[in-house]
Amino acid sequence: MPDAYLVDSGVFIRWFVPQDGYQHALEVQAALLGDALRLETVDLARFEVADVLRRKGLLAGILDRSRYTTAVRVVDDLGVTIHSTDVDAVVRAADLAARRAIRFYDAVFVDRALEQQLPLLTADAKLCRAVDGLLSTELLRGVAGT
């Protein structure tokens, strides 16, 4: 395991909602809490995590309102480094999205991983394939590669 990753929202979601890759995501969280690993992400993760946890956690009955509102703070509360997305990053991400046929939101994470020269830790096998050869990626163990 590297000493740092740029992490997309899917990893954070798995800290609260059991799904493929859940166990590996919890190992990553434990390494972060034990100061054995540094995690970085983009400001977009706050919004994406809050939205997905609302749908897959709160509305699904996995999280109550109190746990949900606590969970949306986790990226900040656990000391994950959060990078701002300025207009130049938006333009670079738009170009990446167009060139690699990936979602714009995914391209924001890819752009920042490239900028920080960090491997991207993700739960998205399709994204790993789409950016193969561009940057180092790691798919959470337990996530199907299809």
N, CA, C and O of each residue as an XYZ file, in Angstrom:
584
protein
N       0.855     -1.185      0.000
C       0.000      0.000      0.000
C       0.895      1.240      0.000
O       1.843      1.322      0.781
N       0.599      2.197     -0.867
C       1.365      3.454     -0.850
C       1.139      4.196      0.473
O       0.287      3.798      1.268
N       1.890      5.262      0.707
C       1.689      6.020      1.942
C       0.611      7.095      1.789
O       0.233      7.738      2.769
N       0.114      7.293      0.559
C      -0.935      8.290      0.322
C      -1.728      7.934     -0.932
O      -1.217      7.316     -1.865
N      -2.979      8.341     -0.921
C      -3.878      8.177     -2.070
C      -4.673      9.458     -2.264
O      -4.898     10.217     -1.321
N      -5.093      9.683     -3.495
C      -6.185     10.593     -3.790
C      -7.414      9.686     -3.831
O      -7.431      8.706     -4.576
N      -8.422      9.995     -3.055
C      -9.554      9.096     -2.859
C     -10.816      9.698     -3.453
O     -11.101     10.881     -3.266
N     -11.577      8.864     -4.177
C     -12.859      9.349     -4.688
C     -13.972      9.028     -3.692
O     -13.756      8.310     -2.716
N     -15.133      9.552     -3.942
C     -16.251      9.477     -3.004
C     -16.701      8.059     -2.698
O     -17.164      7.783     -1.591
N     -16.573      7.160     -3.658
C     -17.026      5.792     -3.459
C     -16.355      5.102     -2.292
O     -16.959      4.247     -1.645
N     -15.107      5.465     -2.014
C     -14.392      4.880     -0.876
C     -15.015      5.380      0.423
O     -15.273      4.591      1.333
N     -15.256      6.681      0.515
C     -15.846      7.244      1.733
C     -17.244      6.687      1.991
O     -17.605      6.428      3.139
N     -18.023      6.504      0.945
C     -19.378      5.961      1.075
C     -19.332      4.608      1.769
O     -20.173      4.306      2.616
N     -18.355      3.803      1.408
C     -18.245      2.443      1.956
C     -17.841      2.427      3.421
O     -17.869      1.366      4.046
N     -17.472      3.546      3.979
C     -17.230      3.614      5.412
C     -18.550      3.516      6.187
O     -18.549      3.242      7.387
N     -19.663      3.739      5.503
C     -20.976      3.769      6.166
C     -22.000      2.817      5.573
O     -22.910      2.371      6.272
N     -21.863      2.504      4.307
C     -22.846      1.663      3.616
C     -22.148      0.411      3.094
O     -21.309      0.491      2.197
N     -22.496     -0.746      3.660
C     -21.850     -1.983      3.199
C     -22.209     -2.292      1.745
O     -23.383     -2.408      1.392
N     -21.198     -2.421      0.927
C     -21.328     -2.825     -0.465
C     -19.967     -3.329     -0.915
O     -19.009     -3.268     -0.145
N     -19.859     -3.818     -2.125
C     -18.586     -4.360     -2.600
C     -17.449     -3.391     -2.295
O     -17.542     -2.196     -2.573
N     -16.381     -3.925     -1.723
C     -15.236     -3.097     -1.371
C     -15.269     -2.550      0.042
O     -14.333     -1.871      0.464
N     -16.323     -2.834      0.774
C     -16.549     -2.309      2.125
C     -15.381     -2.624      3.059
O     -14.875     -1.731      3.739
N     -14.949     -3.887      3.097
C     -13.877     -4.282      4.013
C     -12.576     -3.553      3.704
O     -11.896     -3.092      4.621
N     -12.224     -3.445      2.440
C     -10.999     -2.747      2.061
C     -11.103     -1.266      2.437
O     -10.139     -0.679      2.929
N     -12.256     -0.672      2.209
C     -12.456      0.739      2.571
C     -12.261      0.942      4.067
O     -11.679      1.944      4.484
N     -12.740      0.003      4.881
C     -12.560      0.106      6.332
C     -11.089     -0.052      6.718
O     -10.635      0.584      7.669
N     -10.342     -0.885      6.000
C      -8.900     -1.011      6.232
C      -8.192      0.308      5.936
O      -7.288      0.720      6.663
N      -8.614      0.957      4.864
C      -8.045      2.261      4.504
C      -8.355      3.279      5.600
O      -7.486      4.059      5.989
N      -9.579      3.271      6.093
C      -9.955      4.186      7.175
C      -9.103      3.923      8.418
O      -8.623      4.865      9.048
N      -8.913      2.657      8.772
C      -8.102      2.307      9.943
C      -6.661      2.778      9.765
O      -6.049      3.267     10.714
N      -6.116      2.636      8.562
C      -4.753      3.091      8.291
C      -4.660      4.610      8.420
O      -3.666      5.132      8.924
N      -5.683      5.311      7.972
C      -5.732      6.768      8.124
C      -5.745      7.138      9.606
O      -4.976      7.993     10.044
N      -6.606      6.503     10.359
C      -6.734      6.807     11.790
C      -5.462      6.448     12.555
O      -5.145      7.080     13.563
N      -4.739      5.445     12.084
C      -3.491      5.039     12.719
C      -2.271      5.797     12.212
O      -1.136      5.446     12.533
N      -2.509      6.829     11.427
C      -1.434      7.650     10.850
C      -0.473      6.862      9.963
O       0.675      7.264      9.772
N      -0.947      5.739      9.423
C      -0.124      4.946      8.523
C      -0.380      5.298      7.060
O       0.309      4.810      6.165
N      -1.369      6.144      6.830
C      -1.776      6.482      5.470
C      -2.308      7.905      5.443
O      -3.004      8.337      6.362
N      -1.973      8.629      4.383
C      -2.499      9.972      4.168
C      -3.513      9.901      3.035
O      -3.251      9.287      2.001
N      -4.654     10.518      3.226
C      -5.677     10.564      2.189
C      -5.919     11.999      1.771
O      -5.941     12.914      2.594
N      -6.100     12.174      0.468
C      -6.438     13.475     -0.090
C      -7.638     13.286     -0.999
O      -7.866     12.198     -1.526
N      -8.401     14.352     -1.177
C      -9.562     14.320     -2.055
C      -9.830     15.726     -2.564
O      -9.053     16.644     -2.302
N     -10.911     15.894     -3.281
C     -11.312     17.214     -3.782
C     -12.572     17.665     -3.056
O     -13.312     16.848     -2.507
N     -12.805     18.959     -3.058
C     -13.961     19.523     -2.366
C     -15.285     18.941     -2.855
O     -16.257     18.875     -2.102
N     -15.319     18.529     -4.091
C     -16.512     17.895     -4.660
C     -16.943     16.674     -3.850
O     -18.132     16.360     -3.793
N     -15.996     15.988     -3.227
C     -16.314     14.779     -2.457
C     -17.322     15.073     -1.354
O     -18.187     14.243     -1.072
N     -17.223     16.234     -0.729
C     -18.185     16.573      0.336
C     -19.619     16.483     -0.176
O     -20.482     15.907      0.486
N     -19.869     17.041     -1.334
C     -21.222     17.083     -1.882
C     -21.667     15.713     -2.370
O     -22.805     15.299     -2.146
N     -20.759     15.016     -3.037
C     -21.101     13.702     -3.564
C     -21.363     12.714     -2.422
O     -22.317     11.938     -2.482
N     -20.529     12.740     -1.391
C     -20.722     11.866     -0.234
C     -22.070     12.166      0.431
O     -22.828     11.248      0.747
N     -22.362     13.439      0.639
C     -23.631     13.805      1.283
C     -24.829     13.339      0.469
O     -25.807     12.847      1.032
N     -24.762     13.487     -0.837
C     -25.880     13.086     -1.687
C     -26.064     11.572     -1.708
O     -27.181     11.077     -1.557
N     -24.982     10.847     -1.892
C     -25.080      9.384     -1.974
C     -25.473      8.799     -0.618
O     -26.289      7.879     -0.560
N     -24.907      9.315      0.469
C     -25.295      8.802      1.788
C     -26.760      9.096      2.103
O     -27.401      8.322      2.815
N     -27.293     10.186      1.592
C     -28.718     10.463      1.762
C     -29.550      9.387      1.093
O     -30.511      8.872      1.665
N     -29.157      9.052     -0.149
C     -29.921      8.050     -0.898
C     -29.681      6.633     -0.389
O     -30.631      5.896     -0.121
N     -28.415      6.251     -0.256
C     -28.081      4.857      0.054
C     -28.016      4.571      1.549
O     -28.024      3.411      1.959
N     -27.952      5.610      2.358
C     -27.874      5.427      3.805
C     -29.146      5.841      4.504
O     -29.830      5.013      5.105
N     -29.467      7.128      4.427
C     -30.633      7.661      5.126
C     -31.939      7.108      4.570
O     -32.729      6.527      5.314
N     -32.175      7.280      3.279
C     -33.446      6.839      2.686
C     -33.582      5.317      2.669
O     -34.695      4.792      2.653
N     -32.463      4.618      2.673
C     -32.489      3.148      2.693
C     -32.647      2.594      4.111
O     -32.778      1.383      4.292
N     -32.635      3.469      5.108
C     -32.818      3.035      6.485
C     -31.552      2.518      7.150
O     -31.626      1.974      8.252
N     -30.399      2.669      6.520
C     -29.133      2.230      7.112
C     -28.635      3.252      8.126
O     -28.045      2.887      9.143
N     -28.870      4.525      7.852
C     -28.468      5.614      8.736
C     -29.695      6.369      9.203
O     -30.613      6.605      8.418
N     -29.724      6.755     10.489
C     -30.774      7.668     10.931
C     -30.297      9.097     10.655
O     -29.158      9.302     10.236
N     -31.146     10.059     10.885
C     -30.802     11.443     10.540
C     -29.552     11.923     11.268
O     -28.716     12.601     10.672
N     -29.413     11.586     12.537
C     -28.248     12.009     13.307
C     -26.960     11.388     12.757
O     -25.952     12.078     12.604
N     -26.995     10.121     12.471
C     -25.807      9.438     11.926
C     -25.481      9.968     10.525
O     -24.313     10.108     10.161
N     -26.514     10.256      9.756
C     -26.314     10.818      8.419
C     -25.621     12.172      8.503
O     -24.636     12.406      7.803
N     -26.120     13.060      9.347
C     -25.525     14.402      9.426
C     -24.112     14.350     10.001
O     -23.283     15.201      9.678
N     -23.833     13.373     10.840
C     -22.473     13.179     11.334
C     -21.588     12.629     10.216
O     -20.444     13.057     10.059
N     -22.112     11.690      9.449
C     -21.342     11.040      8.386
C     -20.897     12.013      7.302
O     -19.814     11.855      6.739
N     -21.713     13.013      7.003
C     -21.339     13.925      5.914
C     -20.141     14.802      6.287
O     -19.561     15.468      5.429
N     -19.778     14.797      7.561
C     -18.606     15.558      8.017
C     -17.326     14.725      8.018
O     -16.245     15.259      8.268
N     -17.432     13.440      7.743
C     -16.315     12.535      7.975
C     -15.051     12.913      7.218
O     -13.953     12.775      7.757
N     -15.175     13.376      6.014
C     -13.991     13.722      5.218
C     -13.195     14.812      5.943
O     -11.968     14.749      6.013
N     -13.893     15.795      6.472
C     -13.228     16.878      7.206
C     -12.775     16.424      8.592
O     -11.650     16.703      9.008
N     -13.648     15.730      9.295
C     -13.367     15.374     10.688
C     -12.193     14.413     10.847
O     -11.524     14.435     11.879
N     -11.932     13.582      9.861
C     -10.838     12.616      9.978
C      -9.518     13.143      9.422
O      -8.526     12.417      9.367
N      -9.513     14.396      9.014
C      -8.260     15.005      8.597
C      -7.815     14.683      7.186
O      -6.627     14.772      6.875
N      -8.748     14.312      6.329
C      -8.423     14.106      4.916
C      -8.069     15.472      4.321
O      -8.782     16.448      4.552
N      -6.996     15.546      3.574
C      -6.628     16.791      2.902
C      -7.616     17.034      1.765
O      -7.821     16.170      0.912
N      -8.224     18.215      1.764
C      -9.237     18.536      0.762
C      -8.714     19.655     -0.134
O      -8.362     20.737      0.334
N      -8.674     19.368     -1.428
C      -8.198     20.344     -2.403
C      -9.376     21.076     -3.031
O     -10.385     20.467     -3.387
N      -9.234     22.384     -3.159
C     -10.250     23.192     -3.823
C     -10.191     22.975     -5.327
O      -9.134     22.707     -5.898
N     -11.338     23.096     -5.942
C     -11.437     22.956     -7.387
C     -11.641     24.346     -7.983
O     -12.737     24.903     -7.914
N     -10.585     24.900     -8.565
C     -10.691     26.218     -9.177
C     -11.078     26.075    -10.651
O     -11.230     24.963    -11.157
N     -11.230     27.184    -11.314
C     -11.697     27.160    -12.698
C     -10.711     26.436    -13.616
O     -11.131     25.765    -14.559
N      -9.421     26.559    -13.358
C      -8.439     25.848    -14.187
C      -8.601     24.339    -14.043
O      -8.489     23.601    -15.022
N      -8.867     23.880    -12.810
C      -9.100     22.446    -12.590
C     -10.381     21.993    -13.288
O     -10.446     20.881    -13.811
N     -11.383     22.843    -13.294
C     -12.638     22.514    -13.992
C     -12.376     22.339    -15.486
O     -12.885     21.401    -16.101
N     -11.593     23.229    -16.065
C     -11.280     23.139    -17.494
C     -10.458     21.881    -17.787
O     -10.728     21.173    -18.757
N      -9.463     21.608    -16.951
C      -8.662     20.386    -17.156
C      -9.549     19.141    -17.028
O      -9.415     18.198    -17.808
N     -10.446     19.142    -16.051
C     -11.347     17.999    -15.869
C     -12.283     17.845    -17.061
O     -12.553     16.725    -17.495
N     -12.775     18.946    -17.588
C     -13.649     18.879    -18.760
C     -12.900     18.264    -19.938
O     -13.449     17.441    -20.671
N     -11.653     18.666    -20.111
C     -10.846     18.097    -21.188
C     -10.612     16.601    -20.969
O     -10.720     15.813    -21.909
N     -10.296     16.211    -19.747
C     -10.122     14.784    -19.416
C     -11.403     14.002    -19.680
O     -11.366     12.916    -20.259
N     -12.529     14.555    -19.256
C     -13.814     13.882    -19.457
C     -14.082     13.661    -20.940
O     -14.579     12.609    -21.341
N     -13.751     14.654    -21.742
C     -13.968     14.533    -23.184
C     -12.997     13.538    -23.817
O     -13.399     12.723    -24.648
N     -11.731     13.598    -23.432
C     -10.719     12.724    -24.021
C     -10.859     11.271    -23.600
O     -10.609     10.365    -24.395
N     -11.257     11.045    -22.359
C     -11.288      9.687    -21.814
C     -12.699      9.112    -21.701
O     -12.877      7.990    -21.227
N     -13.696      9.874    -22.132
C     -15.099      9.435    -22.074
C     -15.476      8.974    -20.667
O     -16.005      7.881    -20.469
N     -15.184      9.850    -19.690
C     -15.555      9.578    -18.302
C     -16.464     10.687    -17.793
O     -16.538     11.769    -18.376
N     -17.149     10.400    -16.703
C     -18.016     11.421    -16.101
C     -17.170     12.613    -15.676
O     -16.036     12.449    -15.225
N     -17.720     13.797    -15.818
C     -16.989     15.001    -15.420
C     -16.556     14.915    -13.961
O     -15.422     15.260    -13.630
N     -17.454     14.454    -13.082
C     -17.127     14.389    -11.660
C     -15.939     13.463    -11.408
O     -15.082     13.767    -10.579
N     -15.884     12.348    -12.109
C     -14.733     11.451    -11.991
C     -13.470     12.135    -12.488
O     -12.394     11.956    -11.917
N     -13.601     12.908    -13.538
C     -12.446     13.606    -14.108
C     -11.853     14.617    -13.124
O     -10.649     14.874    -13.161
N     -12.672     15.188    -12.255
C     -12.160     16.115    -11.239
C     -11.199     15.374    -10.303
O     -10.139     15.893     -9.955
N     -11.579     14.158     -9.899
C     -10.707     13.356     -9.034
C      -9.432     12.945     -9.782
O      -8.337     13.000     -9.223
N      -9.576     12.541    -11.029
C      -8.421     12.137    -11.835
C      -7.462     13.314    -12.001
O      -6.250     13.160    -11.850
N      -8.006     14.479    -12.309
C      -7.168     15.662    -12.481
C      -6.358     15.944    -11.228
O      -5.159     16.211    -11.308
N      -7.000     15.888    -10.081
C      -6.285     16.197     -8.839
C      -5.243     15.120     -8.534
O      -4.159     15.440     -8.047
N      -5.548     13.863     -8.809
C      -4.557     12.797     -8.608
C      -3.330     13.054     -9.479
O      -2.195     12.867     -9.040
N      -3.570     13.480    -10.706
C      -2.458     13.819    -11.593
C      -1.665     15.005    -11.043
O      -0.435     14.979    -11.025
N      -2.365     16.028    -10.602
C      -1.713     17.234    -10.079
C      -0.883     16.922     -8.835
O       0.205     17.471     -8.662
N      -1.388     16.050     -7.975
C      -0.712     15.720     -6.717
C       0.264     14.550     -6.883
O       0.997     14.203     -5.956
N       0.260     13.949     -8.076
C       1.101     12.781     -8.353
C       0.863     11.669     -7.338
O       1.792     11.099     -6.765
N      -0.435     11.382     -7.139
C      -0.857     10.335     -6.212
C      -1.647      9.272     -6.961
O      -2.313      9.580     -7.950
N      -1.583      8.025     -6.503
C      -2.476      7.017     -7.078
C      -3.916      7.323     -6.669
O      -4.170      7.839     -5.580
N      -4.841      6.999     -7.551
C      -6.268      7.208     -7.290
C      -6.849      5.920     -6.716
O      -6.771      4.867     -7.349
N      -7.428      6.000     -5.524
C      -8.122      4.870     -4.911
C      -9.606      5.053     -5.182
O     -10.187      6.088     -4.855
N     -10.217      4.030     -5.786
C     -11.592      4.158     -6.237
C     -12.347      2.845     -6.105
O     -11.747      1.781     -5.952
N     -13.654      2.932     -6.165
C     -14.522      1.751     -6.210
C     -15.108      1.580     -7.606
O     -16.057      0.819     -7.793
N     -14.551      2.281     -8.580
C     -15.093      2.319     -9.935
C     -14.149      1.626    -10.928
O     -13.179      2.219    -11.400
N     -14.453      0.367    -11.231
C     -13.605     -0.405    -12.149
C     -13.581      0.209    -13.542
O     -12.545      0.204    -14.207
N     -14.707      0.734    -13.982
C     -14.775      1.347    -15.307
C     -13.843      2.560    -15.386
O     -13.180      2.775    -16.401
N     -13.797      3.340    -14.321
C     -12.902      4.496    -14.288
C     -11.442      4.037    -14.354
O     -10.636      4.629    -15.072
N     -11.108      2.992    -13.611
C      -9.732      2.470    -13.663
C      -9.337      2.122    -15.089
O      -8.236      2.451    -15.531
N     -10.225      1.463    -15.801
C      -9.925      1.091    -17.192
C      -9.809      2.329    -18.082
O      -8.943      2.389    -18.954
N     -10.662      3.293    -17.866
C     -10.692      4.482    -18.726
C      -9.427      5.324    -18.598
O      -9.028      5.992    -19.552
N      -8.798      5.299    -17.434
C      -7.605      6.130    -17.242
C      -6.324      5.302    -17.206
O      -5.263      5.808    -16.840
N      -6.425      4.035    -17.583
C      -5.252      3.167    -17.629
C      -4.177      3.805    -18.511
O      -4.460      4.258    -19.620
N      -2.968      3.836    -18.017
C      -1.860      4.429    -18.751
C      -1.690      5.913    -18.486
O      -0.655      6.484    -18.831
N      -2.675      6.545    -17.884
C      -2.611      7.971    -17.571
C      -2.097      8.205    -16.156
O      -1.282      9.097    -15.920
N      -2.578      7.399    -15.222
C      -2.152      7.502    -13.837
C      -2.333      6.156    -13.162
O      -3.010      5.267    -13.679
N      -1.722      6.026    -12.011
C      -1.844      4.804    -11.226
C      -3.191      4.812    -10.501
O      -3.574      5.810     -9.889
N      -3.896      3.693    -10.579
C      -5.176      3.556     -9.876
C      -5.147      2.288     -9.049
O      -4.414      1.345     -9.348
N      -5.954      2.282     -8.011
C      -6.161      1.071     -7.236
C      -7.664      0.912     -7.015
O      -8.330      1.807     -6.496
N      -8.170     -0.227     -7.414
C      -9.583     -0.560     -7.223
C      -9.718     -1.234     -5.863
O      -8.938     -2.120     -5.515
N     -10.720     -0.801     -5.101
C     -10.960     -1.450     -3.809
C     -11.118     -2.950     -4.001
O     -11.840     -3.394     -4.894
N     -10.439     -3.734     -3.160
C     -10.610     -5.188     -3.194
C     -12.067     -5.518     -2.935
O     -12.712     -4.903     -2.086
N     -12.574     -6.477     -3.660
C     -13.961     -6.899     -3.476
C     -14.929     -6.263     -4.454
O     -16.085     -6.676     -4.544
N     -14.462     -5.248     -5.196
C     -15.291     -4.617     -6.217
C     -15.082     -5.367     -7.520
O     -13.948     -5.584     -7.946
N     -16.174     -5.761     -8.147
C     -16.077     -6.478     -9.417
C     -15.393     -5.612    -10.457
O     -15.626     -4.405    -10.521
N     -14.560     -6.222    -11.260
C     -13.804     -5.496    -12.273
C     -14.554     -5.262    -13.565
O     -13.948     -4.857    -14.557
N     -15.849     -5.503    -13.587
C     -16.620     -5.318    -14.820
C     -17.407     -4.042    -14.779
O     -18.116     -3.723    -15.734
